[in-house]
Amino acid sequence: MKILVTGANGQLGSEMRALSTVYPQYEYYFTDVQELDICNEQAVHSFIRDNAIDVIVNCAAYTAVDKAEDNPDICDKLNHMAPGYLAMAAEACGAALIQISTDYVFDGTSYLPYTEDMLPCPNSVYGRTKLAGEQLVLQKCSRAVIIRTAWLYSVYGNNFVKTMLRLGRERETLGVVFDQIGTPTYAGDLAQTIFAVIANGIVPGIYHYSNEGVCSWFDFTIAIHRMANICTCKVHPLHTNEYPAKAPRPHYSVLDKAKIKKTFNIEIPHWEESLEACIRRLNEIEK
Ligand SMILES: NC(=O)c1ccc[n+]([C@@H]2O[C@H](COP(=O)([O-])OP(=O)(O)OC[C@H]3O[C@@H](n4cnc5c(N)ncnc54)[C@H](OP(=O)(O)O)[C@@H]3O)[C@@H](O)[C@H]2O)c1
């Protein structure tokens, strides 16, 4: 089986690459924008056809949520149109497409974990373009799996965990919002789940995936500092309106994972367990 991973130098793409050594039975193509620009429709079609790709895992996206508010066209091209090109190319070759999406397709007004059948209502350019991408993929590809995830971090790339580690070491005090509730996702766990979806056999549809448990960004930061033995920085809780950002964020975006667990027979670690694993890996890299 031939697997194409696009956006392969990002957080999730890099975790897919790292984990691929555990699955030597597959043949891999890891591409980022230099090798395959997914906004180039013709290039996408040729690559997938010429290499007889069986499964595409699209990890490429415009992920700068605040910058997206000022760049809606570029964001739309990458998060909406390009997944459509991948979906059409997949359909033409009988390939499957695993498209990664986001909790930001929801407006965050729920007080119960979001299931896949709840109505999305994004309140940012990023969320709207990701939702449009989902819809196009489902429309164009009969073997499409959409995995919505949230609060992604990894040992690779830039992310909240790495920023809080740096700020925790640099500063004596730090304010972090406590009124946005969700669940972090370790990209290494998501990569494992993607391999489980492939090994199980594609069951088309939308699925939710994050780690287990619930926290605020404030709680997350406290846990990051505790696990990294950072005790010189006092973290205090902020309201969202005390930390203005260009794009609005959902106040509540906990995802219900029952469907993905049952369909693909997977277990999901609690976010604290996975955060510890990531911090251990970061410590090993720093040594
Ligand atoms: N990060 C989060 O907190 C989060 C939360 C929920 C869902 N998600 C979703 O999870 C997925 C993976 O996110 P991530 O954090 O791993 O993303 P990421 O680290 O930003 O990686 C995206 C990769 O795509 C590349 N790329 C940009 N334009 C491209 C193009 N035209 N063709 C091919 N590749 C291109 C980027 O390259 P450059 O760096 O050179 O631009 C980057 O290497 C995305 O679908 C995202 O929407 C992320």
The ligand as an SDF file (V2000), in Angstrom:
LIG
                    3D

 48 52  0  0  0  0  0  0  0  0999 V2000
   -2.0970   23.1770   15.3830 N   0  0  0  0  0  0  0  0  0  0  0  0
   -3.2340   23.0160   16.0470 C   0  0  0  0  0  0  0  0  0  0  0  0
   -3.3890   23.4060   17.2170 O   0  0  0  0  0  0  0  0  0  0  0  0
   -4.3920   22.3130   15.3790 C   0  0  0  0  0  0  0  0  0  0  0  0
   -5.6070   22.1920   16.0800 C   0  0  0  0  0  0  0  0  0  0  0  0
   -6.6680   21.5470   15.4640 C   0  0  0  0  0  0  0  0  0  0  0  0
   -6.5130   21.0340   14.1830 C   0  0  0  0  0  0  0  0  0  0  0  0
   -5.3450   21.1760   13.5250 N   0  0  0  0  0  0  0  0  0  0  0  0
   -5.2300   20.6390   12.1620 C   0  0  0  0  0  0  0  0  0  0  0  0
   -4.2930   19.5790   12.1950 O   0  0  0  0  0  0  0  0  0  0  0  0
   -3.6020   19.5030   10.9420 C   0  0  0  0  0  0  0  0  0  0  0  0
   -2.1080   19.4650   11.1880 C   0  0  0  0  0  0  0  0  0  0  0  0
   -1.7520   20.6760   11.8510 O   0  0  0  0  0  0  0  0  0  0  0  0
   -0.2230   20.9990   12.2430 P   0  0  0  0  0  0  0  0  0  0  0  0
   -0.2610   21.7630   13.5090 O   0  0  0  0  0  0  0  0  0  0  0  0
    0.6180   19.7680   12.1130 O   0  0  0  0  0  0  0  0  0  0  0  0
    0.1190   21.9990   11.0580 O   0  0  0  0  0  0  0  0  0  0  0  0
    1.5090   22.7320   10.7670 P   0  0  0  0  0  0  0  0  0  0  0  0
    2.5300   22.3410   11.8000 O   0  0  0  0  0  0  0  0  0  0  0  0
    1.2000   24.1670   10.5450 O   0  0  0  0  0  0  0  0  0  0  0  0
    1.9770   22.0400    9.4000 O   0  0  0  0  0  0  0  0  0  0  0  0
    1.3730   22.3090    8.1790 C   0  0  0  0  0  0  0  0  0  0  0  0
    2.4110   22.0030    7.1130 C   0  0  0  0  0  0  0  0  0  0  0  0
    1.8170   22.2260    5.8280 O   0  0  0  0  0  0  0  0  0  0  0  0
    2.7810   22.9060    5.0450 C   0  0  0  0  0  0  0  0  0  0  0  0
    2.1770   23.6200    3.9170 N   0  0  0  0  0  0  0  0  0  0  0  0
    1.7940   24.9290    3.8430 C   0  0  0  0  0  0  0  0  0  0  0  0
    1.3220   25.2160    2.6220 N   0  0  0  0  0  0  0  0  0  0  0  0
    1.4110   24.0760    1.8910 C   0  0  0  0  0  0  0  0  0  0  0  0
    1.0950   23.7480    0.5500 C   0  0  0  0  0  0  0  0  0  0  0  0
    0.5740   24.6560   -0.2950 N   0  0  0  0  0  0  0  0  0  0  0  0
    1.3140   22.4780    0.1270 N   0  0  0  0  0  0  0  0  0  0  0  0
    1.8430   21.5590    0.9570 C   0  0  0  0  0  0  0  0  0  0  0  0
    2.1700   21.8090    2.2410 N   0  0  0  0  0  0  0  0  0  0  0  0
    1.9480   23.0670    2.7080 C   0  0  0  0  0  0  0  0  0  0  0  0
    3.4300   23.8410    6.0280 C   0  0  0  0  0  0  0  0  0  0  0  0
    4.6310   24.3740    5.5160 O   0  0  0  0  0  0  0  0  0  0  0  0
    5.0980   25.8430    6.0310 P   0  0  0  0  0  0  0  0  0  0  0  0
    5.3530   25.7010    7.5010 O   0  0  0  0  0  0  0  0  0  0  0  0
    6.3220   26.0890    5.2060 O   0  0  0  0  0  0  0  0  0  0  0  0
    3.9570   26.7860    5.7340 O   0  0  0  0  0  0  0  0  0  0  0  0
    3.6440   22.8980    7.2030 C   0  0  0  0  0  0  0  0  0  0  0  0
    4.8310   22.1370    7.0610 O   0  0  0  0  0  0  0  0  0  0  0  0
   -4.1210   20.6760   10.1190 C   0  0  0  0  0  0  0  0  0  0  0  0
   -5.1330   20.2430    9.2670 O   0  0  0  0  0  0  0  0  0  0  0  0
   -4.7100   21.6220   11.1410 C   0  0  0  0  0  0  0  0  0  0  0  0
   -5.7370   22.4250   10.6100 O   0  0  0  0  0  0  0  0  0  0  0  0
   -4.2770   21.7980   14.0860 C   0  0  0  0  0  0  0  0  0  0  0  0
  1  2  1  0
  2  3  2  0
  2  4  1  0
  4  5  1  0
  4 48  2  0
  5  6  2  0
  6  7  1  0
  7  8  2  0
  8  9  1  0
  8 48  1  0
  9 10  1  0
  9 46  1  0
 10 11  1  0
 11 12  1  0
 11 44  1  0
 12 13  1  0
 13 14  1  0
 14 15  2  0
 14 16  1  0
 14 17  1  0
 17 18  1  0
 18 19  2  0
 18 20  1  0
 18 21  1  0
 21 22  1  0
 22 23  1  0
 23 24  1  0
 23 42  1  0
 24 25  1  0
 25 26  1  0
 25 36  1  0
 26 27  1  0
 26 35  1  0
 27 28  2  0
 28 29  1  0
 29 30  1  0
 29 35  2  0
 30 31  1  0
 30 32  2  0
 32 33  1  0
 33 34  2  0
 34 35  1  0
 36 37  1  0
 36 42  1  0
 37 38  1  0
 38 39  2  0
 38 40  1  0
 38 41  1  0
 42 43  1  0
 44 45  1  0
 44 46  1  0
 46 47  1  0
M  CHG  2   8   1  16  -1
M  END
$$$$
